[in-house]
Amino acid sequence: MSIQVAHISKTYGEQKALNDISFRIEKGEIVGFLGPNGAGKSTLMKILTTYLNASDGTATVNNFSIINDKFNVQKSVGYLPEHNPLYLEMYVREYLRFNAEIHGIPKSEVALVIKKTGLTSEAHKKIEQLSKGYRQRVGLANALLHNPEVLILDEPTTGLDPNQLLEIRALIKNIGKEKTVLLSTHIMQEVEAICDRVIIINKGEIVLDKKLSDLSKTKEQIIEVEFNYRVEVEALKQIPTVTKVVNSSGFVYDIYFSTEKDVRGEVFDYAHDNGLKILQLHQKNTTLEKLFIEMTTQK
């Protein structure tokens, strides 16, 4: 068991930020922690990293207690906080070597983590010279330096441009092949792109905990596809079981199907038969947005 949270509550004076939170995350899962601003996501992250103490309840991370074994919890966790704290005047390699020395980690690990996070071309630069996307990579590299079993990432893509966002998503997904990841976000697309499971929190309480595969079991599917040039909406409606087509932007289309069958093959066949190239294609979760709105607007 990578993370086990049991009846965690946190109060600040009269305000209850978390109210009796419990869940378990198995080794190797990538779990999205989703909720509106102020729902309590960051508070729980800080408790799991031992930065804050819970008012009630307990938790274990990699089988170490956040109350009685804080040092081993910290060794087991790689943490990227929402506001990534960096020494901007330091060079990337210098900064990572500095942190490696604090952890007693061989300098050889710095080169490995620089390569893993795609920082090779930027390692000789000062952090202040980097874009927001590369600064996030530095934060991830620092979180990975000590080879933790668990990664806790708090809003890792906030403020990134679309290209940087895609790069960081891909990086996190790749890292998740080896680590357990708890990813806090208020962006539903983030969960769909990266995670295996979603936990929705609202006003300090868990209101939904499901695997994305279970959420997608519906008779309606949405396929988002980008072609290499514009296609008439009426032409795409000729694909079997299509109920609606929306040209969301440029050459990107949301195609709605009324079937439980995986229809990605039909879209590929349509593109092939009509001389089109598919630049990107993915299934959208048709129920996550609806569930999020329902669960976070309950009185």
N, C-alpha and C positions, 0 to 999 in steps of 0.2 A: 504494500500500500504506500503510494507516494505522499498523498495528503489526506488527512482525516480531520475534519472539523466537527466538533461536538458541542452544540448549544452555546456558541460564542455570542456574547452581547457586549456592546460598548456604549457607554454613556458619557456625555460631556455636560456636566451640570444637570440641567433638566432635559436636555436633548438626548434621545436614544438614537445613535447612529446605526447600530446593529442590534437586532432583536432575535435571539435564539436561533442563530444560523447553524445548520448542520449539513454536511455533504462529504462525499468521499471521491477521490480521484485516483484511478489505478495507474500503475506505471505505464508510460508510453502514450497516455492520452494527451490530446491538445484540447483544452476546455476554454471556451469563451465565457467570460464573466461580463454580462451585459446589463446595462441599466442606465437610466437617465442621470444627468449630473446631480450629485448630492445624494445618490441612492445608498452609498456606503461601500462602494467598490474599493476605493483607495484605502479606506480605514481597515478593511479586512486584509488587504495586501500587506499593510504595515504591521498588522498583528502577526501574520504568518511569517514575516521576516524578522520578527522580534523587535522591530523598531518601536512598536506600541504594545502595551499590555492590555489584554482583554479585561473588561469589568467582571464578566462571568464566563464560564465554560473553558474549554481547552482545545488544543489541536496538536497533531503530530505531523511532522514533515520528514519524510524518509525514515519514519519510525522514531524520530527524536521529538521529545516534548518541547513545545514552545515555552513552557514554564520552567521545567527542571533541567533542560539540556540546551540552552540557547546557543552555546558555542557550536555544537554539532549541527544545529539547525542552520546556523549561518554558513557553516562549511558546506552544507548540502544544497544551499540555495544560490542561484544566480539571479540578481534582482536589478531590473531596470525601472527606476521610478518615473513617474509622469514627467517631472521636470529634471531631465538628465543632468546631474551635476558633473561638470568637467572643468579641468584647469585649462582655460582657453589659451594661456600663454605657452603651454607645453606642446612639444611635438608629439604626434600620435604614438610613435614607437617609444619615445621617452616616457609618456604618460603610462602606457601599458607596462613597461619595464618597472616603473616606479611602483605600480600596484602589485606586480608579480613579486617584487622584493618584499612588500608588506606581508603577502601571503606565504612567503617562503617557497615560491614556485620557480623552477629553473627558467632562465631566460629563453631557452629553446622553445618553451611553450608559447612565448609571445609571437614568434614567427608563425607558429601553427595557427594561432587564433586570428592573426592578421590575414592569413590566407583564407581561412574558413569564412570570415566575414567580408571578404572582398575589399580589404583595405590596402592591398599591396601597393597600388599606385599612389596612395595618399599618405603612406606611413612616414614619409620624410617631411610632411607639412605640419605647420602649427595648427592646432585644433580650431583656433579662431578663423583660419582661412577656409575651413570646410563648410560645405552646404549643410542644411539641417539633416538631410538624408544620411550623409556621411558621419555627422556627429552622432546620429542614432546608431550607426554601425559601430562607432567607437564605444558607445555605451553597452551594446550587445557583446562586443569583444571583451570588455572589462568584466561583464557578468559571466562570461564563459571561461575566463582565465583559469579558474581553479577546478574546472571540469565538474561542475555541480550536477547532481542527479535531477534537480528540479529547477525550472526557470519560471520566475514570476515577473511578468511584463505589464506595466501599468501605462495604458494609452501609448503604445510604442510608435504609432503612426500619426499622432496629432501634429498638424501643421506642415505635413509633407505635401509636395506637389504630386500630381498623378503618377509620374514616372518613378519618383522616389518611393511612393506608397507601394507600387507593384513590386519594386526591388526588395523592400523590407518585408513585405508579406511573403515573398518567395524564400527569403533568407530564414524567416521564422519557421516556415513550413518545413524547410530542409533540416533545420536544427531539431525540430520536433520529431524527426525520425529516430533520434538518439536519446532525447530528453522528455521528461514530463513537463508540459507547459500549461500554466494558468495565465490566460491573457485577458486583462481587463480592458474594456472598451465600451463606448456608447454608440459605436458604428456597427450596424447590423451586417453590412457587407463584409466587414472585417471577419466576423464569425463565419459567414458562409464561405469565405475564401480560404480560411486557415484551419478552422476547428472541426473536431469530431463530435463535440457535444456543447450544449449551451446551458448556462445557468443564468436566469434573469432575476435580478434583485430590484426591489422597489421599496423605498422608505424603510430600508434596513432589514427587509425580510425577503426570503427566496419565494418567488411566485411561479417559477417554472424551472425544471431540471430535466432535460431530454436530450437524446442523441439526435443529431441533425438528420440521420437516416430515417428516424421515426417521424420526424416532422414532415419529411418529404413524401410520406405515404399518402398520397392524395390522387384523385382522378384528374386533377389539373396540373400541368407542368408548364414551366416557362423556360424556354431556351434563349439565352442571349447569344447572338452570333454576330460577328463582324466579317463582312465580305470585302473583297478588294475593290469593288465599285458598287454604285447604287443599284438596288433591285426594286422593281415595282411591288408595292405592298400587295396588290391584287394577285400578282404572280406567286408570291409566297403563300397566299391563302389556298393555293391548289395542292399543297402538301397534305396528305391524309390526316384527318382529325384536328386540323388547325381551326381554332375558333376566332382568333384575333391576332393581328400583327401591328406592332407599334414601332415606327422608325424613331428610336430614342435619341440618336445623334449621328450625324455623318452617315457612315455605312454600317452602323450598328442597329440591330433589330431585336426586339423582344417578340418571340413567336410563342403564342399560347396554344397548348394542345389539350384536348379533353380525353385523356387516356392515362392509365397507370403504366403502360409499356414505356420502356426507355426509348425515346424517339430521336436520340442523337444520330443514330444510323440513317434515319430518313432525311435529316438535314444534310448530312454528308453526301448521301446519294443525290439529293436535289442539286447540291452545289456541283458535283461531278457531272451530272447530266446536262447542266446548263452552263458549263465552262467557267464556273466561279471558283475562286480560291477562298478558303476560310482562314482568316487571320487569327481569330480566337473564337472559342465556343465554350460555354459552361451552362450547367443547369442552375437556375435560380430557385431558392427555396420559396415556395408559394405561400407558406403559412407563417414564417418567422416574423415578418413585419406586422401582420395582422395580430398575431399573438402578443408581440411586444406592446402594441398600442393598447390592446385589451387589458393586459396584465399591469401596465404602468399607469393606467388612467382609472383603475378601480378606486373607489372611495372607501 
